């Protein structure tokens, strides 16, 4: 069993930045793709980026150029750097390993508002 814990969410003004962290109870990131999802009230869960075990990243057009996923050398923490935040980025953000039926964190709230 693996526990994932997200942190770093909060309230930020439009145009601001936040860095989310996803820490694992054991080194799981080196063997699997890690995904960052978000879900806003009344909306479907949305994939906002992923990093493969080899370090390749992918982002949807909605966040490309603004969000960056990275991983620490010990591969125990994955980060989601979010820049130029917009009100529509407001959501609960989750990290995930192993797909829909894999491991999920509890989520961290990101609110972008003036």
Jmol script that loads the backbone (N, CA, C; Angstrom):
load data "model"
ATOM      1  N   UNK A   1       0.842  -1.194   0.000  1.00  0.00           N
ATOM      2  CA  UNK A   1       0.000   0.000   0.000  1.00  0.00           C
ATOM      3  C   UNK A   1       0.878   1.245   0.000  1.00  0.00           C
ATOM      4  N   UNK A   2       0.420   2.262  -0.701  1.00  0.00           N
ATOM      5  CA  UNK A   2       1.156   3.520  -0.805  1.00  0.00           C
ATOM      6  C   UNK A   2       0.233   4.657  -0.411  1.00  0.00           C
ATOM      7  N   UNK A   3       0.742   5.566   0.387  1.00  0.00           N
ATOM      8  CA  UNK A   3      -0.001   6.783   0.709  1.00  0.00           C
ATOM      9  C   UNK A   3       0.606   7.949  -0.068  1.00  0.00           C
ATOM     10  N   UNK A   4      -0.263   8.713  -0.699  1.00  0.00           N
ATOM     11  CA  UNK A   4       0.140   9.928  -1.392  1.00  0.00           C
ATOM     12  C   UNK A   4      -0.448  11.120  -0.645  1.00  0.00           C
ATOM     13  N   UNK A   5       0.373  12.137  -0.428  1.00  0.00           N
ATOM     14  CA  UNK A   5      -0.084  13.321   0.296  1.00  0.00           C
ATOM     15  C   UNK A   5       0.264  14.555  -0.518  1.00  0.00           C
ATOM     16  N   UNK A   6      -0.768  15.306  -0.902  1.00  0.00           N
ATOM     17  CA  UNK A   6      -0.558  16.568  -1.600  1.00  0.00           C
ATOM     18  C   UNK A   6      -0.486  17.713  -0.600  1.00  0.00           C
ATOM     19  N   UNK A   7       0.247  18.726  -0.958  1.00  0.00           N
ATOM     20  CA  UNK A   7       0.319  19.942  -0.151  1.00  0.00           C
ATOM     21  C   UNK A   7       0.652  21.116  -1.060  1.00  0.00           C
ATOM     22  N   UNK A   8       0.500  22.313  -0.507  1.00  0.00           N
ATOM     23  CA  UNK A   8       0.883  23.509  -1.248  1.00  0.00           C
ATOM     24  C   UNK A   8      -0.252  24.313  -1.825  1.00  0.00           C
ATOM     25  N   UNK A   9      -1.462  23.834  -1.669  1.00  0.00           N
ATOM     26  CA  UNK A   9      -2.592  24.594  -2.183  1.00  0.00           C
ATOM     27  C   UNK A   9      -2.859  25.835  -1.354  1.00  0.00           C
ATOM     28  N   UNK A  10      -3.771  26.653  -1.842  1.00  0.00           N
ATOM     29  CA  UNK A  10      -4.121  27.860  -1.116  1.00  0.00           C
ATOM     30  C   UNK A  10      -4.833  28.853  -1.999  1.00  0.00           C
ATOM     31  N   UNK A  11      -4.926  30.051  -1.505  1.00  0.00           N
ATOM     32  CA  UNK A  11      -5.578  31.155  -2.217  1.00  0.00           C
ATOM     33  C   UNK A  11      -4.505  32.023  -2.874  1.00  0.00           C
ATOM     34  N   UNK A  12      -4.686  32.300  -4.142  1.00  0.00           N
ATOM     35  CA  UNK A  12      -3.720  33.113  -4.873  1.00  0.00           C
ATOM     36  C   UNK A  12      -4.474  34.024  -5.827  1.00  0.00           C
ATOM     37  N   UNK A  13      -3.916  35.180  -6.083  1.00  0.00           N
ATOM     38  CA  UNK A  13      -4.542  36.112  -7.010  1.00  0.00           C
ATOM     39  C   UNK A  13      -4.289  35.681  -8.453  1.00  0.00           C
ATOM     40  N   UNK A  14      -5.160  36.080  -9.356  1.00  0.00           N
ATOM     41  CA  UNK A  14      -4.915  35.793 -10.779  1.00  0.00           C
ATOM     42  C   UNK A  14      -3.544  36.306 -11.207  1.00  0.00           C
ATOM     43  N   UNK A  15      -2.850  35.489 -11.981  1.00  0.00           N
ATOM     44  CA  UNK A  15      -1.496  35.821 -12.402  1.00  0.00           C
ATOM     45  C   UNK A  15      -0.423  35.319 -11.456  1.00  0.00           C
ATOM     46  N   UNK A  16      -0.832  34.843 -10.299  1.00  0.00           N
ATOM     47  CA  UNK A  16       0.114  34.355  -9.315  1.00  0.00           C
ATOM     48  C   UNK A  16       0.565  32.929  -9.573  1.00  0.00           C
ATOM     49  N   UNK A  17       1.361  32.425  -8.638  1.00  0.00           N
ATOM     50  CA  UNK A  17       1.937  31.085  -8.770  1.00  0.00           C
ATOM     51  C   UNK A  17       1.747  30.285  -7.489  1.00  0.00           C
ATOM     52  N   UNK A  18       1.694  28.989  -7.647  1.00  0.00           N
ATOM     53  CA  UNK A  18       1.700  28.047  -6.541  1.00  0.00           C
ATOM     54  C   UNK A  18       2.504  26.833  -6.958  1.00  0.00           C
ATOM     55  N   UNK A  19       3.115  26.184  -5.987  1.00  0.00           N
ATOM     56  CA  UNK A  19       3.782  24.918  -6.256  1.00  0.00           C
ATOM     57  C   UNK A  19       3.167  23.860  -5.357  1.00  0.00           C
ATOM     58  N   UNK A  20       2.574  22.859  -5.984  1.00  0.00           N
ATOM     59  CA  UNK A  20       2.012  21.746  -5.246  1.00  0.00           C
ATOM     60  C   UNK A  20       3.037  20.627  -5.147  1.00  0.00           C
ATOM     61  N   UNK A  21       2.958  19.905  -4.039  1.00  0.00           N
ATOM     62  CA  UNK A  21       3.839  18.763  -3.834  1.00  0.00           C
ATOM     63  C   UNK A  21       2.998  17.509  -3.623  1.00  0.00           C
ATOM     64  N   UNK A  22       3.524  16.408  -4.087  1.00  0.00           N
ATOM     65  CA  UNK A  22       2.900  15.103  -3.857  1.00  0.00           C
ATOM     66  C   UNK A  22       3.991  14.194  -3.303  1.00  0.00           C
ATOM     67  N   UNK A  23       3.856  13.833  -2.042  1.00  0.00           N
ATOM     68  CA  UNK A  23       4.839  12.975  -1.398  1.00  0.00           C
ATOM     69  C   UNK A  23       4.283  11.573  -1.241  1.00  0.00           C
ATOM     70  N   UNK A  24       5.150  10.583  -1.455  1.00  0.00           N
ATOM     71  CA  UNK A  24       4.730   9.193  -1.349  1.00  0.00           C
ATOM     72  C   UNK A  24       5.367   8.534  -0.130  1.00  0.00           C
ATOM     73  N   UNK A  25       4.669   7.548   0.407  1.00  0.00           N
ATOM     74  CA  UNK A  25       5.176   6.857   1.596  1.00  0.00           C
ATOM     75  C   UNK A  25       6.341   5.934   1.256  1.00  0.00           C
ATOM     76  N   UNK A  26       6.488   5.637  -0.031  1.00  0.00           N
ATOM     77  CA  UNK A  26       7.670   4.910  -0.483  1.00  0.00           C
ATOM     78  C   UNK A  26       7.949   5.304  -1.926  1.00  0.00           C
ATOM     79  N   UNK A  27       9.108   4.991  -2.416  1.00  0.00           N
ATOM     80  CA  UNK A  27       9.509   5.403  -3.757  1.00  0.00           C
ATOM     81  C   UNK A  27       8.737   4.642  -4.824  1.00  0.00           C
ATOM     82  N   UNK A  28       7.644   5.251  -5.262  1.00  0.00           N
ATOM     83  CA  UNK A  28       6.825   4.618  -6.284  1.00  0.00           C
ATOM     84  C   UNK A  28       6.944   5.346  -7.612  1.00  0.00           C
ATOM     85  N   UNK A  29       7.395   6.598  -7.551  1.00  0.00           N
ATOM     86  CA  UNK A  29       7.389   7.427  -8.752  1.00  0.00           C
ATOM     87  C   UNK A  29       8.381   6.946  -9.800  1.00  0.00           C
ATOM     88  N   UNK A  30       9.428   6.260  -9.388  1.00  0.00           N
ATOM     89  CA  UNK A  30      10.446   5.841 -10.349  1.00  0.00           C
ATOM     90  C   UNK A  30       9.957   4.736 -11.271  1.00  0.00           C
ATOM     91  N   UNK A  31       8.883   4.061 -10.889  1.00  0.00           N
ATOM     92  CA  UNK A  31       8.417   2.940 -11.690  1.00  0.00           C
ATOM     93  C   UNK A  31       7.116   3.171 -12.429  1.00  0.00           C
ATOM     94  N   UNK A  32       6.480   4.302 -12.165  1.00  0.00           N
ATOM     95  CA  UNK A  32       5.151   4.528 -12.732  1.00  0.00           C
ATOM     96  C   UNK A  32       5.007   5.969 -13.195  1.00  0.00           C
ATOM     97  N   UNK A  33       4.064   6.184 -14.076  1.00  0.00           N
ATOM     98  CA  UNK A  33       3.684   7.536 -14.456  1.00  0.00           C
ATOM     99  C   UNK A  33       2.871   8.158 -13.335  1.00  0.00           C
ATOM    100  N   UNK A  34       3.202   9.391 -13.009  1.00  0.00           N
ATOM    101  CA  UNK A  34       2.459  10.150 -12.009  1.00  0.00           C
ATOM    102  C   UNK A  34       1.608  11.190 -12.711  1.00  0.00           C
ATOM    103  N   UNK A  35       0.367  11.235 -12.322  1.00  0.00           N
ATOM    104  CA  UNK A  35      -0.590  12.155 -12.926  1.00  0.00           C
ATOM    105  C   UNK A  35      -1.029  13.207 -11.916  1.00  0.00           C
ATOM    106  N   UNK A  36      -1.285  14.401 -12.404  1.00  0.00           N
ATOM    107  CA  UNK A  36      -1.954  15.437 -11.631  1.00  0.00           C
ATOM    108  C   UNK A  36      -3.325  15.673 -12.275  1.00  0.00           C
ATOM    109  N   UNK A  37      -4.344  15.568 -11.460  1.00  0.00           N
ATOM    110  CA  UNK A  37      -5.710  15.843 -11.883  1.00  0.00           C
ATOM    111  C   UNK A  37      -6.253  17.023 -11.084  1.00  0.00           C
ATOM    112  N   UNK A  38      -7.316  17.578 -11.590  1.00  0.00           N
ATOM    113  CA  UNK A  38      -8.060  18.564 -10.817  1.00  0.00           C
ATOM    114  C   UNK A  38      -9.543  18.363 -11.051  1.00  0.00           C
ATOM    115  N   UNK A  39     -10.306  18.786 -10.065  1.00  0.00           N
ATOM    116  CA  UNK A  39     -11.759  18.726 -10.193  1.00  0.00           C
ATOM    117  C   UNK A  39     -12.371  19.954  -9.553  1.00  0.00           C
ATOM    118  N   UNK A  40     -13.091  20.690 -10.363  1.00  0.00           N
ATOM    119  CA  UNK A  40     -13.806  21.863  -9.889  1.00  0.00           C
ATOM    120  C   UNK A  40     -15.238  21.459  -9.579  1.00  0.00           C
ATOM    121  N   UNK A  41     -15.911  22.208  -8.707  1.00  0.00           N
ATOM    122  CA  UNK A  41     -17.304  21.869  -8.361  1.00  0.00           C
ATOM    123  C   UNK A  41     -18.187  21.792  -9.598  1.00  0.00           C
ATOM    124  N   UNK A  42     -18.905  20.695  -9.717  1.00  0.00           N
ATOM    125  CA  UNK A  42     -19.830  20.529 -10.824  1.00  0.00           C
ATOM    126  C   UNK A  42     -19.192  20.161 -12.140  1.00  0.00           C
ATOM    127  N   UNK A  43     -17.885  19.921 -12.123  1.00  0.00           N
ATOM    128  CA  UNK A  43     -17.187  19.595 -13.373  1.00  0.00           C
ATOM    129  C   UNK A  43     -16.534  18.225 -13.264  1.00  0.00           C
ATOM    130  N   UNK A  44     -16.224  17.658 -14.408  1.00  0.00           N
ATOM    131  CA  UNK A  44     -15.537  16.372 -14.429  1.00  0.00           C
ATOM    132  C   UNK A  44     -14.069  16.541 -14.042  1.00  0.00           C
ATOM    133  N   UNK A  45     -13.530  15.478 -13.531  1.00  0.00           N
ATOM    134  CA  UNK A  45     -12.104  15.456 -13.221  1.00  0.00           C
ATOM    135  C   UNK A  45     -11.304  15.628 -14.509  1.00  0.00           C
ATOM    136  N   UNK A  46     -10.260  16.435 -14.428  1.00  0.00           N
ATOM    137  CA  UNK A  46      -9.469  16.774 -15.611  1.00  0.00           C
ATOM    138  C   UNK A  46      -7.996  16.469 -15.354  1.00  0.00           C
ATOM    139  N   UNK A  47      -7.363  15.807 -16.300  1.00  0.00           N
ATOM    140  CA  UNK A  47      -5.929  15.557 -16.217  1.00  0.00           C
ATOM    141  C   UNK A  47      -5.195  16.833 -16.620  1.00  0.00           C
ATOM    142  N   UNK A  48      -4.322  17.325 -15.748  1.00  0.00           N
ATOM    143  CA  UNK A  48      -3.612  18.571 -16.035  1.00  0.00           C
ATOM    144  C   UNK A  48      -2.131  18.358 -16.288  1.00  0.00           C
ATOM    145  N   UNK A  49      -1.684  17.114 -16.212  1.00  0.00           N
ATOM    146  CA  UNK A  49      -0.302  16.844 -16.555  1.00  0.00           C
ATOM    147  C   UNK A  49       0.146  15.518 -15.993  1.00  0.00           C
ATOM    148  N   UNK A  50       1.239  15.025 -16.553  1.00  0.00           N
ATOM    149  CA  UNK A  50       1.796  13.766 -16.095  1.00  0.00           C
ATOM    150  C   UNK A  50       3.295  13.716 -16.370  1.00  0.00           C
ATOM    151  N   UNK A  51       3.966  12.912 -15.544  1.00  0.00           N
ATOM    152  CA  UNK A  51       5.390  12.689 -15.731  1.00  0.00           C
ATOM    153  C   UNK A  51       5.621  11.183 -15.709  1.00  0.00           C
ATOM    154  N   UNK A  52       6.292  10.692 -16.737  1.00  0.00           N
ATOM    155  CA  UNK A  52       6.537   9.258 -16.821  1.00  0.00           C
ATOM    156  C   UNK A  52       7.678   8.855 -15.899  1.00  0.00           C
ATOM    157  N   UNK A  53       7.858   7.563 -15.750  1.00  0.00           N
ATOM    158  CA  UNK A  53       8.965   7.079 -14.925  1.00  0.00           C
ATOM    159  C   UNK A  53      10.300   7.541 -15.504  1.00  0.00           C
ATOM    160  N   UNK A  54      10.348   7.731 -16.812  1.00  0.00           N
ATOM    161  CA  UNK A  54      11.570   8.187 -17.458  1.00  0.00           C
ATOM    162  C   UNK A  54      11.751   9.689 -17.451  1.00  0.00           C
ATOM    163  N   UNK A  55      10.729  10.407 -16.966  1.00  0.00           N
ATOM    164  CA  UNK A  55      10.855  11.854 -16.854  1.00  0.00           C
ATOM    165  C   UNK A  55      10.179  12.656 -17.949  1.00  0.00           C
ATOM    166  N   UNK A  56       9.568  11.998 -18.908  1.00  0.00           N
ATOM    167  CA  UNK A  56       8.846  12.711 -19.957  1.00  0.00           C
ATOM    168  C   UNK A  56       7.565  13.289 -19.395  1.00  0.00           C
ATOM    169  N   UNK A  57       7.224  14.477 -19.858  1.00  0.00           N
ATOM    170  CA  UNK A  57       6.025  15.140 -19.353  1.00  0.00           C
ATOM    171  C   UNK A  57       5.040  15.405 -20.480  1.00  0.00           C
ATOM    172  N   UNK A  58       3.789  15.547 -20.083  1.00  0.00           N
ATOM    173  CA  UNK A  58       2.718  15.872 -21.027  1.00  0.00           C
ATOM    174  C   UNK A  58       1.741  16.788 -20.322  1.00  0.00           C
ATOM    175  N   UNK A  59       1.203  17.750 -21.086  1.00  0.00           N
ATOM    176  CA  UNK A  59       0.212  18.684 -20.548  1.00  0.00           C
ATOM    177  C   UNK A  59      -0.890  18.915 -21.580  1.00  0.00           C
ATOM    178  N   UNK A  60      -2.101  19.120 -21.118  1.00  0.00           N
ATOM    179  CA  UNK A  60      -3.150  19.498 -22.062  1.00  0.00           C
ATOM    180  C   UNK A  60      -2.966  20.966 -22.457  1.00  0.00           C
ATOM    181  N   UNK A  61      -3.613  21.357 -23.531  1.00  0.00           N
ATOM    182  CA  UNK A  61      -3.469  22.735 -24.006  1.00  0.00           C
ATOM    183  C   UNK A  61      -3.931  23.762 -22.976  1.00  0.00           C
ATOM    184  N   UNK A  62      -4.870  23.368 -22.131  1.00  0.00           N
ATOM    185  CA  UNK A  62      -5.418  24.316 -21.158  1.00  0.00           C
ATOM    186  C   UNK A  62      -4.376  24.824 -20.164  1.00  0.00           C
ATOM    187  N   UNK A  63      -3.320  24.071 -19.939  1.00  0.00           N
ATOM    188  CA  UNK A  63      -2.297  24.485 -18.965  1.00  0.00           C
ATOM    189  C   UNK A  63      -0.896  24.529 -19.549  1.00  0.00           C
ATOM    190  N   UNK A  64      -0.744  24.102 -20.798  1.00  0.00           N
ATOM    191  CA  UNK A  64       0.584  24.036 -21.408  1.00  0.00           C
ATOM    192  C   UNK A  64       1.229  25.424 -21.405  1.00  0.00           C
ATOM    193  N   UNK A  65       2.465  25.481 -20.974  1.00  0.00           N
ATOM    194  CA  UNK A  65       3.185  26.737 -20.884  1.00  0.00           C
ATOM    195  C   UNK A  65       3.018  27.431 -19.548  1.00  0.00           C
ATOM    196  N   UNK A  66       2.069  26.984 -18.749  1.00  0.00           N
ATOM    197  CA  UNK A  66       1.840  27.575 -17.433  1.00  0.00           C
ATOM    198  C   UNK A  66       2.147  26.600 -16.297  1.00  0.00           C
ATOM    199  N   UNK A  67       1.924  25.321 -16.516  1.00  0.00           N
ATOM    200  CA  UNK A  67       2.147  24.301 -15.485  1.00  0.00           C
ATOM    201  C   UNK A  67       3.376  23.477 -15.855  1.00  0.00           C
ATOM    202  N   UNK A  68       4.133  23.111 -14.831  1.00  0.00           N
ATOM    203  CA  UNK A  68       5.325  22.290 -15.037  1.00  0.00           C
ATOM    204  C   UNK A  68       5.403  21.228 -13.950  1.00  0.00           C
ATOM    205  N   UNK A  69       5.578  19.994 -14.377  1.00  0.00           N
ATOM    206  CA  UNK A  69       5.721  18.882 -13.432  1.00  0.00           C
ATOM    207  C   UNK A  69       7.196  18.519 -13.351  1.00  0.00           C
ATOM    208  N   UNK A  70       7.661  18.276 -12.133  1.00  0.00           N
ATOM    209  CA  UNK A  70       9.033  17.837 -11.926  1.00  0.00           C
ATOM    210  C   UNK A  70       9.053  16.833 -10.785  1.00  0.00           C
ATOM    211  N   UNK A  71      10.221  16.251 -10.603  1.00  0.00           N
ATOM    212  CA  UNK A  71      10.345  15.189  -9.597  1.00  0.00           C
ATOM    213  C   UNK A  71      11.699  15.351  -8.923  1.00  0.00           C
ATOM    214  N   UNK A  72      11.776  15.094  -7.633  1.00  0.00           N
ATOM    215  CA  UNK A  72      13.068  15.227  -6.969  1.00  0.00           C
ATOM    216  C   UNK A  72      13.946  14.022  -7.273  1.00  0.00           C
ATOM    217  N   UNK A  73      15.235  14.160  -7.069  1.00  0.00           N
ATOM    218  CA  UNK A  73      16.179  13.109  -7.450  1.00  0.00           C
ATOM    219  C   UNK A  73      15.949  11.814  -6.682  1.00  0.00           C
ATOM    220  N   UNK A  74      15.462  11.926  -5.484  1.00  0.00           N
ATOM    221  CA  UNK A  74      15.175  10.730  -4.698  1.00  0.00           C
ATOM    222  C   UNK A  74      13.869  10.071  -5.117  1.00  0.00           C
ATOM    223  N   UNK A  75      13.151  10.748  -5.985  1.00  0.00           N
ATOM    224  CA  UNK A  75      11.890  10.250  -6.545  1.00  0.00           C
ATOM    225  C   UNK A  75      10.862   9.940  -5.469  1.00  0.00           C
ATOM    226  N   UNK A  76      10.863  10.739  -4.419  1.00  0.00           N
ATOM    227  CA  UNK A  76       9.840  10.556  -3.390  1.00  0.00           C
ATOM    228  C   UNK A  76       8.827  11.689  -3.389  1.00  0.00           C
ATOM    229  N   UNK A  77       9.082  12.708  -4.207  1.00  0.00           N
ATOM    230  CA  UNK A  77       8.152  13.830  -4.290  1.00  0.00           C
ATOM    231  C   UNK A  77       8.040  14.285  -5.736  1.00  0.00           C
ATOM    232  N   UNK A  78       6.822  14.537  -6.140  1.00  0.00           N
ATOM    233  CA  UNK A  78       6.537  15.098  -7.455  1.00  0.00           C
ATOM    234  C   UNK A  78       5.908  16.468  -7.242  1.00  0.00           C
ATOM    235  N   UNK A  79       6.315  17.421  -8.066  1.00  0.00           N
ATOM    236  CA  UNK A  79       5.856  18.789  -7.922  1.00  0.00           C
ATOM    237  C   UNK A  79       5.016  19.211  -9.128  1.00  0.00           C
ATOM    238  N   UNK A  80       4.084  20.100  -8.868  1.00  0.00           N
ATOM    239  CA  UNK A  80       3.328  20.747  -9.939  1.00  0.00           C
ATOM    240  C   UNK A  80       3.480  22.248  -9.736  1.00  0.00           C
ATOM    241  N   UNK A  81       4.319  22.854 -10.561  1.00  0.00           N
ATOM    242  CA  UNK A  81       4.512  24.305 -10.524  1.00  0.00           C
ATOM    243  C   UNK A  81       3.459  24.941 -11.414  1.00  0.00           C
ATOM    244  N   UNK A  82       2.676  25.833 -10.832  1.00  0.00           N
ATOM    245  CA  UNK A  82       1.588  26.475 -11.567  1.00  0.00           C
ATOM    246  C   UNK A  82       1.831  27.976 -11.598  1.00  0.00           C
ATOM    247  N   UNK A  83       2.009  28.506 -12.776  1.00  0.00           N
ATOM    248  CA  UNK A  83       2.258  29.934 -12.977  1.00  0.00           C
ATOM    249  C   UNK A  83       1.116  30.558 -13.774  1.00  0.00           C
ATOM    250  N   UNK A  84       1.084  31.873 -13.755  1.00  0.00           N
ATOM    251  CA  UNK A  84       0.057  32.619 -14.502  1.00  0.00           C
ATOM    252  C   UNK A  84      -1.333  32.045 -14.245  1.00  0.00           C
ATOM    253  N   UNK A  85      -1.633  31.835 -12.989  1.00  0.00           N
ATOM    254  CA  UNK A  85      -2.890  31.190 -12.625  1.00  0.00           C
ATOM    255  C   UNK A  85      -4.088  32.051 -12.989  1.00  0.00           C
ATOM    256  N   UNK A  86      -5.152  31.355 -13.369  1.00  0.00           N
ATOM    257  CA  UNK A  86      -6.402  31.995 -13.777  1.00  0.00           C
ATOM    258  C   UNK A  86      -7.520  31.533 -12.852  1.00  0.00           C
ATOM    259  N   UNK A  87      -8.586  32.301 -12.758  1.00  0.00           N
ATOM    260  CA  UNK A  87      -9.717  31.870 -11.915  1.00  0.00           C
ATOM    261  C   UNK A  87     -10.238  30.482 -12.309  1.00  0.00           C
ATOM    262  N   UNK A  88     -10.178  30.149 -13.574  1.00  0.00           N
ATOM    263  CA  UNK A  88     -10.660  28.838 -14.009  1.00  0.00           C
ATOM    264  C   UNK A  88      -9.754  27.682 -13.592  1.00  0.00           C
ATOM    265  N   UNK A  89      -8.606  28.005 -12.994  1.00  0.00           N
ATOM    266  CA  UNK A  89      -7.749  26.950 -12.446  1.00  0.00           C
ATOM    267  C   UNK A  89      -8.192  26.533 -11.046  1.00  0.00           C
ATOM    268  N   UNK A  90      -9.162  27.234 -10.504  1.00  0.00           N
ATOM    269  CA  UNK A  90      -9.677  26.899  -9.175  1.00  0.00           C
ATOM    270  C   UNK A  90     -10.268  25.500  -9.166  1.00  0.00           C
ATOM    271  N   UNK A  91      -9.776  24.665  -8.265  1.00  0.00           N
ATOM    272  CA  UNK A  91     -10.199  23.269  -8.191  1.00  0.00           C
ATOM    273  C   UNK A  91      -9.473  22.595  -7.036  1.00  0.00           C
ATOM    274  N   UNK A  92      -9.877  21.372  -6.756  1.00  0.00           N
ATOM    275  CA  UNK A  92      -9.092  20.509  -5.885  1.00  0.00           C
ATOM    276  C   UNK A  92      -8.146  19.716  -6.785  1.00  0.00           C
ATOM    277  N   UNK A  93      -6.879  19.738  -6.430  1.00  0.00           N
ATOM    278  CA  UNK A  93      -5.855  19.078  -7.221  1.00  0.00           C
ATOM    279  C   UNK A  93      -5.404  17.790  -6.543  1.00  0.00           C
ATOM    280  N   UNK A  94      -5.303  16.737  -7.348  1.00  0.00           N
ATOM    281  CA  UNK A  94      -4.962  15.419  -6.838  1.00  0.00           C
ATOM    282  C   UNK A  94      -3.761  14.857  -7.595  1.00  0.00           C
ATOM    283  N   UNK A  95      -2.906  14.148  -6.890  1.00  0.00           N
ATOM    284  CA  UNK A  95      -1.902  13.358  -7.594  1.00  0.00           C
ATOM    285  C   UNK A  95      -2.353  11.902  -7.599  1.00  0.00           C
ATOM    286  N   UNK A  96      -1.896  11.203  -8.601  1.00  0.00           N
ATOM    287  CA  UNK A  96      -2.346   9.837  -8.850  1.00  0.00           C
ATOM    288  C   UNK A  96      -1.213   9.027  -9.456  1.00  0.00           C
ATOM    289  N   UNK A  97      -1.094   7.827  -9.012  1.00  0.00           N
ATOM    290  CA  UNK A  97      -0.134   6.884  -9.590  1.00  0.00           C
ATOM    291  C   UNK A  97      -0.880   5.601  -9.909  1.00  0.00           C
ATOM    292  N   UNK A  98      -0.707   5.130 -11.103  1.00  0.00           N
ATOM    293  CA  UNK A  98      -1.321   3.862 -11.464  1.00  0.00           C
ATOM    294  C   UNK A  98      -2.683   3.972 -12.105  1.00  0.00           C
ATOM    295  N   UNK A  99      -3.072   5.153 -12.519  1.00  0.00           N
ATOM    296  CA  UNK A  99      -4.333   5.320 -13.208  1.00  0.00           C
ATOM    297  C   UNK A  99      -5.517   5.398 -12.263  1.00  0.00           C
ATOM    298  N   UNK A 100      -6.697   5.346 -12.858  1.00  0.00           N
ATOM    299  CA  UNK A 100      -7.941   5.557 -12.106  1.00  0.00           C
ATOM    300  C   UNK A 100      -8.063   4.595 -10.931  1.00  0.00           C
ATOM    301  N   UNK A 101      -7.624   3.391 -11.109  1.00  0.00           N
ATOM    302  CA  UNK A 101      -7.741   2.385 -10.053  1.00  0.00           C
ATOM    303  C   UNK A 101      -6.465   2.244  -9.233  1.00  0.00           C
ATOM    304  N   UNK A 102      -5.598   3.223  -9.367  1.00  0.00           N
ATOM    305  CA  UNK A 102      -4.341   3.201  -8.629  1.00  0.00           C
ATOM    306  C   UNK A 102      -4.432   3.959  -7.330  1.00  0.00           C
ATOM    307  N   UNK A 103      -3.344   4.652  -6.991  1.00  0.00           N
ATOM    308  CA  UNK A 103      -3.258   5.372  -5.727  1.00  0.00           C
ATOM    309  C   UNK A 103      -3.589   6.847  -5.931  1.00  0.00           C
ATOM    310  N   UNK A 104      -4.321   7.404  -4.979  1.00  0.00           N
ATOM    311  CA  UNK A 104      -4.725   8.801  -5.013  1.00  0.00           C
ATOM    312  C   UNK A 104      -4.401   9.477  -3.693  1.00  0.00           C
ATOM    313  N   UNK A 105      -4.056  10.746  -3.784  1.00  0.00           N
ATOM    314  CA  UNK A 105      -3.937  11.536  -2.582  1.00  0.00           C
ATOM    315  C   UNK A 105      -5.287  12.083  -2.177  1.00  0.00           C
ATOM    316  N   UNK A 106      -5.289  12.838  -1.083  1.00  0.00           N
ATOM    317  CA  UNK A 106      -6.552  13.379  -0.553  1.00  0.00           C
ATOM    318  C   UNK A 106      -6.961  14.667  -1.243  1.00  0.00           C
ATOM    319  N   UNK A 107      -6.043  15.245  -1.990  1.00  0.00           N
ATOM    320  CA  UNK A 107      -6.333  16.476  -2.714  1.00  0.00           C
ATOM    321  C   UNK A 107      -5.952  17.712  -1.927  1.00  0.00           C
ATOM    322  N   UNK A 108      -5.675  18.771  -2.662  1.00  0.00           N
ATOM    323  CA  UNK A 108      -5.381  20.067  -2.044  1.00  0.00           C
ATOM    324  C   UNK A 108      -6.118  21.150  -2.831  1.00  0.00           C
ATOM    325  N   UNK A 109      -6.745  22.052  -2.104  1.00  0.00           N
ATOM    326  CA  UNK A 109      -7.582  23.071  -2.735  1.00  0.00           C
ATOM    327  C   UNK A 109      -6.733  24.214  -3.263  1.00  0.00           C
ATOM    328  N   UNK A 110      -6.988  24.585  -4.500  1.00  0.00           N
ATOM    329  CA  UNK A 110      -6.369  25.763  -5.107  1.00  0.00           C
ATOM    330  C   UNK A 110      -7.489  26.717  -5.487  1.00  0.00           C
ATOM    331  N   UNK A 111      -7.408  27.927  -4.977  1.00  0.00           N
ATOM    332  CA  UNK A 111      -8.406  28.947  -5.284  1.00  0.00           C
ATOM    333  C   UNK A 111      -7.700  30.156  -5.872  1.00  0.00           C
ATOM    334  N   UNK A 112      -8.114  30.527  -7.066  1.00  0.00           N
ATOM    335  CA  UNK A 112      -7.534  31.677  -7.748  1.00  0.00           C
ATOM    336  C   UNK A 112      -8.598  32.762  -7.803  1.00  0.00           C
ATOM    337  N   UNK A 113      -8.378  33.796  -7.034  1.00  0.00           N
ATOM    338  CA  UNK A 113      -9.397  34.836  -6.920  1.00  0.00           C
ATOM    339  C   UNK A 113      -8.761  36.130  -6.449  1.00  0.00           C
ATOM    340  N   UNK A 114      -9.333  37.238  -6.905  1.00  0.00           N
ATOM    341  CA  UNK A 114      -8.870  38.530  -6.429  1.00  0.00           C
ATOM    342  C   UNK A 114      -9.711  38.994  -5.247  1.00  0.00           C
TER     343      UNK A 114
END
end "model"
wireframe off; spacefill off
backbone 0.3
color backbone group
